[in-house]
Amino acid sequence: MRDEIEKLAIYQKGDEIGELVRRIVDLADEDNDDLQRVCADMLVNAYDLAVKVAGAEGADLYDIRMENATIIRKSARELVVNTHGLDMFGFEHPEYYSLLREALEEYRLLFIDWVASFDEQNYIIDRWGLFNPPGVGPHDKDLDDDIPFDPNDFLDC
């Protein structure tokens, strides 16, 4: 399954962005603590782009996929905001900002198609109400609750 995930265009673009951010971090002044904090945030945000795709693909449930997609969106947007922090704290290579923004725009377009591919029929009701497919609410009856289950059928008691 890992090989299949790593072949996804969105995963590969996330990996590419991670490499770009690593290059940016390598260029940052190591003696500037504020700049180093921004760089640390950038690395976490960049790693989320591929890691959370893998988590979503591995789980395959709609609510888990949407939760990971939300984290990805947040991380991608924060990478753009992080460039302002770099600028504010004296990063000396602003030419990287446009490269990062262009890569994130390409990622955003892949993201839209990826989220549209989520199977809305493969879900567990999100009782918090945030990540249910359209038409499913947090108070809806779960049909699986009607399936009889006796743990003694599976345990030697």
N, C-alpha and C positions, 0 to 999 in steps of 0.2 A: 504494500500500500504506500510505503514511503516513496518509492520510485514514481508512482503515479502522481502523488502530491507534488513532488519536486519538478515534474514535467508541466505543471499548470503555469500558464503565462503570468498569472497574478503572483504566484509564489516566486517565480524567477525574477519578476520586476521588484518584488519586495527584497529579495536577496541582493539585487543590483543596487537598490537604494541603501541597503545596509552597508554595502561596500563603499559607496560614495560618502556616507556619513563617517565611516571609519577613516577615510582619507582626510575629511574635514577635521576630525578630532586629532589626527596625527599632526596637522598643521597648527593646531592651537598652542599658544604659549603655555608651557607647563607651569610657569611660575605665577600665572594669573588664576587665583582660586575661583573667582566669579566665572571666568570663562570655562574653567574646568567643570564647574557644576552644570553649566549649560550643556557642555559636551556630554556629560554623564546622562543627562536627561535625553539628549538626542539619541544616544546609543540605545537606551531602553525603548524609546519610541520607534526607532528604525528596526530593531529586532522584532518588535510586535508585528510588523507588517507580514513577515513570513511565518513566524511562530503561530500566530493566531489563525492564519489560513490553514496551517497544518492541523491545529486543534479543531477547527470547524469541520474540516474534511474528515477527520478521524471520528468525530462524534456523529455526524450525519443527521442529527435531529434538528428540526427547524429552529427551536428555541435556542439551542446551544450555538448553532451557526449564526443566528442573529446577534446573540450576545457577543460572540467573537467579532462579528462584523462591526458592531458598535465600538468595540475597543480599537479595532483597526482604524476606523474613521477618526476617532479621537486622537490616536497616535499620529496619523498623517497630518491632521490639522495642527497639532502641536509642533511638528517638525517645521512647519512654516513659521509659526510663532517663535520657535527657537532661533531662527535666523536673525530675528530682531534682537534677541539676547546676545547673540554672537556680535552683532554690530555694536550694540550698546557697550559691550565689554572689550572692544578693541580688536576683534578678529581681523587679521591683516590680509585676508584673501576673499573679499566679497564676491569675486567672480564665481565662486561656488554656489552662491544663493540661487542664481538663475538656473544652474544645472540641477540643483535639488528641486526647485519648483517645477521645472519641466518634467523631471522624472516622476514627481508626485502627481502631476496632471495626467500623465500616461497611466499611472497606477489607478487613479480615480476612475478613468474610463474602463479599465479592466474590472475594477471593483463593482461597478454598476452591473455589468454583465454577469459577474460571478454571483452577486446577491440575487439577481433575477433567476438564476438557475436552481435556487434552493427549492426543495420539494416541500410544498405547503401541506401535503398529506402525511408527511412523516414527522410527527410531533408528539410531545408530551405536553399537556396543558401547563403553561407557565402560571402558577398560582399568584405570582407577583404582578402579572398582567402586562408586562413590558414586551415580551417576545413571542406572543401568540400569532399564528397565521391569521390572515383576514377572516373575520367571521367567528373566531373562537375567543371566548372571554375567560377571565380567571375564575369565574363562578360556574362555568359550564360543567355539566355532569361528564365525568370520564367514563366511557363505556367499559373500560378495563376493570372498573370497580365492581361490575356485575359478574365477573369471572370468578367462580368459586375456587378458593385456594385453601388447602389444608396442609400446613407445614409437615404434619405427620406422614403425609404421602411421600415425603422426600427424606425424612429422617428415620433412623432406626431407633424408635423409642420403645 
